[in-house]
Amino acid sequence: MSLAEAIPQSLQSKIDSIIDNVAPTPWLSEEEKADYIEKIKRLLEEKNAVMIAHYYVDDELQALAEQTGGYVSDSLDMANFGAKHPADTLVVCGVRFMGETAKILSPEKTVLMPTLEAECSLDLGCPIEAFSAFCDQHPERVVVVYANTSVEVKARADWIVTSSNAIQIIEALKAEGKKIIWGPDRHLGQYIKNKTDADMLLWQGHCVVHDEFKLYELEQLMAKYPDAEVLVHPESPEAVIAKADFVGSTKQIIAAGKASKADTLIIATDYGLFYKMSQAVPDKRLIPAPTGGKSATCKSCAHCPWMAMNTLVNLHKTLVEMNNTIEVDEDIRQKALIPLNRMLNFSYEKGILTAGDA
């Protein structure tokens, strides 16, 4: 068994334990929510701060970001928005690597998160020491990593990619005769490998939500709604992807939903996306694809338990105390910028959207 398989497997029980111990979101009455929202709005203005929320956080945070001049998107697009915004402080509602990505592009700004305990199984399942050792075993290969990784893993890479530009970048590397190490998501890696026929060694990480979409239950749902279109994120298992009418990133799924002629859409990605999907296609029926296992517990249910750790309560506390600050070592940041800029330059030259990594 290679490091690419052994390390993610050995870390699975640790990741499961972290998920099992995620604190439930505090229940708030409508009056309490309204009070927190007003207090947060005032603090954002006082602190010259802007909210940047990921598609997968809870609806009330996405709505609050929109109401206060902030932004809702995927992680690279969030970071790009923050880099261009005049605010001194970026409040990133998402998971830790998203805060790091924002800091990479905005080193001069204060980057806060509602909680620093919001992790990501792709990040946790790809520790820098083990992944670097795996890369060292194959020095002849180009290292390509998904944006859903730590800043240290990004710094080790030759290329960073998103789910909306990965195929084009891998195709370009293949045309140059390059062999590739891919990390960390095995399903996205396999999808790209199938599409490009590139020579890729895959790190065997996975997303705890997308990994749990189930083929049999999806087929049952498709039989119940035969006219529905199935939209799938490529972090999902290969058998689920094979049933899709469309496969793409979060942004691309929203665009596909708008373009679809179907009245009903079955969507295999985190349920948090339904907030923006409902805005984009208010007249369509949106049905979450069925899951099982860890991501079907009452804590997640096709909803990332770490994304759910972002709440109005800890967001307010962070703004009051100005804590939960993201710090990135400058040397590592500069190294991570190299593959990130390589991706951005390639994408701009080819006219590819650079957003869509989660």
C-alpha positions in Angstrom: 0.0 0.0 0.0 1.4 3.4 -1.0 1.5 6.5 1.1 -1.2 7.9 -1.1 -3.6 5.2 0.3 -2.1 4.5 3.7 -2.0 8.0 5.1 -5.7 9.0 4.3 -6.8 5.6 5.6 -4.8 6.0 8.8 -6.3 9.5 9.4 -9.9 8.4 8.8 -10.6 7.5 12.4 -9.2 10.8 13.6 -11.4 12.7 11.0 -14.4 10.7 12.1 -13.7 11.5 15.8 -13.4 15.2 15.0 -16.8 15.1 13.2 -18.4 13.2 16.0 -17.4 15.9 18.4 -18.4 18.9 16.4 -20.6 21.1 18.7 -24.2 21.5 17.4 -25.2 24.9 16.0 -26.8 27.0 18.9 -30.5 27.3 18.5 -31.7 30.9 18.3 -35.2 32.4 18.3 -36.1 34.7 15.5 -35.8 37.6 17.8 -32.3 36.5 18.9 -31.2 36.1 15.2 -32.5 39.5 14.4 -30.6 41.0 17.3 -27.3 39.3 16.3 -27.7 40.4 12.7 -28.1 44.0 13.7 -25.2 43.9 16.0 -23.0 42.2 13.4 -24.0 44.8 10.8 -22.9 47.6 13.1 -19.6 45.9 13.9 -18.7 45.3 10.3 -19.1 49.0 9.7 -17.2 50.0 12.8 -14.3 47.7 12.0 -14.2 48.4 8.3 -14.7 44.7 7.7 -16.5 42.8 5.0 -18.1 39.3 5.2 -17.1 36.7 2.6 -19.2 33.6 2.8 -18.9 30.2 1.1 -21.8 28.6 -0.7 -21.9 25.8 1.9 -22.3 27.9 5.1 -25.8 28.3 6.5 -28.4 30.4 4.7 -28.5 33.2 7.3 -24.7 33.9 6.9 -24.9 33.9 3.1 -27.9 36.3 3.4 -26.0 38.5 5.9 -23.0 38.7 3.6 -25.1 39.9 0.7 -27.0 42.4 2.8 -23.8 44.0 4.1 -22.0 44.4 0.8 -20.0 41.2 1.1 -19.9 38.2 -1.2 -21.0 34.6 -1.5 -19.0 32.3 -3.7 -16.4 29.5 -3.7 -13.1 29.8 -2.0 -10.8 31.2 -4.7 -13.5 33.7 -5.9 -14.0 34.7 -2.2 -10.3 35.4 -1.9 -10.2 37.4 -5.1 -13.2 39.5 -3.9 -11.4 40.1 -0.6 -8.2 41.2 -2.4 -10.0 43.8 -4.4 -12.3 45.1 -1.6 -11.1 48.2 0.2 -12.0 46.8 3.7 -9.1 46.5 6.2 -10.6 43.2 7.6 -11.9 40.2 5.7 -14.3 37.9 7.7 -14.2 34.6 6.0 -17.2 32.3 6.7 -16.1 28.9 5.6 -13.3 26.4 6.6 -9.7 27.1 7.5 -8.0 26.7 4.1 -10.4 29.3 2.7 -9.1 31.8 5.3 -5.6 30.9 4.3 -6.3 31.4 0.6 -7.7 34.8 1.4 -4.5 35.6 3.4 -2.3 34.4 0.6 -3.9 37.0 -1.7 -4.3 39.7 0.9 -1.3 39.6 3.2 -1.7 43.2 4.3 -5.2 42.7 5.5 -6.6 41.2 8.7 -8.3 37.9 8.0 -10.7 36.6 10.6 -12.9 33.5 10.8 -15.9 32.9 13.1 -14.0 29.8 14.3 -10.6 28.3 13.6 -11.9 24.8 14.4 -13.8 24.6 11.1 -11.6 22.1 9.2 -11.9 20.2 5.9 -11.4 16.4 5.4 -9.5 17.1 2.2 -7.1 19.3 4.1 -6.9 17.0 7.2 -6.4 13.9 5.0 -3.4 15.4 3.2 -0.8 16.4 5.8 2.2 18.2 4.4 4.8 15.9 5.7 3.2 12.7 4.3 2.2 14.3 1.0 5.6 15.8 0.5 7.2 12.4 1.2 4.9 10.9 -1.5 5.9 13.6 -3.9 9.6 13.0 -3.2 9.1 9.3 -4.2 8.2 10.5 -7.7 10.4 13.4 -8.5 9.8 13.1 -12.2 6.1 14.0 -11.8 4.5 17.4 -11.8 2.6 18.0 -8.5 -0.9 19.3 -9.0 -3.1 20.1 -6.0 -6.7 21.0 -5.6 -7.3 24.4 -4.0 -9.0 22.6 -1.0 -5.6 22.1 0.7 -3.5 23.8 3.4 -1.1 26.6 2.5 1.8 24.3 3.1 0.5 21.8 0.6 -0.1 24.6 -1.9 3.5 25.7 -1.4 4.8 22.2 -2.2 2.8 22.1 -5.5 3.8 23.0 -9.0 0.2 23.8 -9.9 -2.9 24.7 -8.0 -6.2 24.0 -9.7 -10.0 24.4 -9.1 -12.7 22.0 -10.2 -13.6 24.4 -13.1 -10.1 24.6 -14.6 -8.5 21.3 -13.6 -9.3 19.4 -16.8 -7.9 22.1 -19.1 -4.7 22.4 -17.0 -4.2 18.6 -16.8 -4.8 18.4 -20.6 -2.1 21.1 -21.2 0.3 19.2 -18.9 -0.4 16.0 -20.7 0.2 17.6 -24.1 3.7 18.6 -22.8 4.3 14.9 -21.9 4.1 15.4 -18.2 3.2 12.8 -15.7 1.2 14.0 -12.7 0.8 13.6 -8.9 -2.7 14.7 -8.0 -3.9 15.5 -4.5 -6.0 15.3 -2.5 -9.5 14.3 -3.7 -9.6 10.9 -5.2 -13.0 11.3 -6.9 -12.1 14.6 -8.6 -8.8 13.1 -9.6 -10.4 10.0 -11.1 -12.9 12.1 -12.9 -10.1 14.2 -14.4 -8.1 11.1 -15.2 -11.1 9.6 -17.0 -11.7 12.8 -19.0 -8.1 13.4 -20.0 -6.5 9.9 -20.0 -3.5 11.6 -18.3 -0.9 9.6 -16.4 -1.9 10.5 -12.8 -1.0 9.1 -9.4 -3.9 9.9 -7.1 -3.7 10.8 -3.4 -6.7 9.0 -1.8 -8.4 11.8 0.1 -12.1 12.6 0.0 -14.8 15.1 1.1 -16.9 13.7 3.9 -20.1 15.1 2.2 -19.6 14.3 -1.5 -18.1 10.8 -0.7 -21.4 9.7 0.8 -23.7 10.3 -2.2 -25.2 6.8 -2.9 -25.8 5.3 -6.3 -28.7 3.0 -5.5 -30.7 5.7 -3.6 -30.0 8.1 -6.5 -31.3 5.7 -9.0 -34.5 5.3 -6.9 -34.9 9.1 -6.8 -34.3 9.3 -10.5 -37.1 6.7 -11.1 -39.4 8.8 -8.9 -38.6 11.9 -10.9 -37.9 10.7 -14.4 -37.9 14.2 -15.9 -35.5 15.6 -13.4 -31.9 16.6 -14.4 -29.1 15.4 -12.2 -26.3 17.9 -11.4 -23.3 16.5 -9.7 -20.1 17.9 -8.1 -17.0 16.0 -9.3 -15.9 15.3 -5.7 -18.7 12.7 -5.8 -18.0 8.9 -6.4 -17.5 7.8 -9.9 -20.7 5.7 -10.0 -22.8 8.8 -9.0 -21.0 11.0 -11.6 -21.9 8.5 -14.3 -25.6 9.2 -13.6 -25.2 12.9 -14.0 -26.7 15.1 -16.7 -24.1 17.7 -15.7 -20.9 17.6 -13.7 -19.2 20.7 -12.5 -18.1 23.1 -9.8 -20.5 25.0 -7.5 -20.6 28.0 -9.8 -21.0 25.7 -12.8 -23.9 23.8 -11.1 -25.7 27.1 -10.5 -25.2 28.1 -14.2 -26.3 24.6 -15.4 -29.5 24.9 -13.3 -30.3 28.3 -14.9 -29.7 26.8 -18.3 -31.7 23.6 -17.7 -35.1 23.2 -19.3 -36.1 20.7 -16.5 -38.6 21.7 -13.8 -36.9 19.5 -11.3 -33.2 19.3 -10.4 -31.5 16.6 -8.3 -28.3 18.1 -6.9 -25.4 16.2 -5.5 -23.4 18.7 -3.6 -23.5 20.3 -0.2 -27.0 21.4 0.8 -25.7 24.9 1.5 -25.7 25.6 -2.2 -29.5 25.5 -2.3 -29.6 29.1 -0.9 -28.0 30.5 -4.1 -29.7 27.8 -6.3 -33.1 29.0 -5.0 -32.2 32.5 -6.0 -31.0 31.5 -9.4 -34.0 29.2 -10.3 -36.9 30.2 -8.0 -39.4 28.3 -10.1 -37.7 25.0 -10.1 -38.0 22.1 -7.6 -34.6 21.4 -6.0 -34.0 17.9 -4.5 -30.8 17.0 -2.6 -29.2 13.8 -3.8 -29.4 11.0 -1.1 -26.4 10.4 1.2 -25.4 7.8 3.8 -22.8 7.4 6.5 -21.1 10.3 8.3 -22.6 13.0 6.1 -26.1 11.8 6.7 -26.1 12.3 10.4 -28.3 15.0 11.9 -25.1 17.1 12.2 -24.6 17.3 8.4 -27.0 15.4 6.2 -25.4 16.5 2.9 -24.1 19.5 4.8 -20.5 19.8 5.9 -20.4 19.7 9.7 -17.4 22.1 9.7 -19.2 24.6 7.5 -22.1 24.5 10.0 -19.7 25.6 12.7 -19.9 29.1 11.3 -22.8 30.8 13.2 -24.2 34.2 14.0 -23.0 33.7 17.6 -19.3 33.0 16.9 -19.3 35.5 14.1 -20.4 38.2 16.5 -17.9 37.1 19.1 -15.1 37.2 16.6 -16.0 40.8 15.5 -16.2 42.0 19.1 -12.9 40.4 20.1 -11.1 40.6 16.7 -9.7 37.2 17.3 -9.6 33.9 15.3 -7.0 35.6 13.1 -5.5 33.7 10.1 -1.7 33.9 10.0 0.5 32.6 7.2 4.2 32.4 7.3 5.5 34.8 4.7 8.0 32.4 3.1 5.4 29.7 2.7 2.9 32.3 1.4 5.4 33.4 -1.3 6.0 29.8 -2.3 2.2 29.1 -2.5 1.8 32.2 -4.7 3.9 30.6 -7.4 1.6 27.7 -8.3 -1.4 29.9 -7.6 -0.3 32.6 -10.0 0.6 29.9 -12.5 -3.0 28.8 -12.5 -4.4 32.3 -12.6 -2.2 33.3 -15.6 -3.1 30.1 -17.5 -6.8 30.6 -16.8 -6.7 34.2 -17.9 -4.8 33.4 -21.1 -7.2 30.6 -22.0 -10.4 32.5 -21.0 -11.3 30.0 -18.3 -13.2 31.0 -15.2 -10.8 30.7 -12.3 -13.6 30.3 -9.7 -15.3 27.1 -8.9 -13.0 25.1 -6.6 -15.5 23.9 -4.0 
